[in-house]
Amino acid sequence: MRAVDPSMQGDGVLVFEYDNGRWKKLGEGSAIECSPFGIPNEIGDEVGCRDQ
């Protein structure tokens, strides 16, 4: 998939959860907040999401 603007290409984040032997996609986007996915704010920058 291509971004609307070339400067935005590749800036997205995909969030997956591994449970019961399977990966499940929980969300995606270029401005994902951590807390709805249970990701601690302390590691938000490391995984590419953060809460505002």
Order of alpha helices (4+ residues) and beta strands (2+ residues): beta-beta-alpha
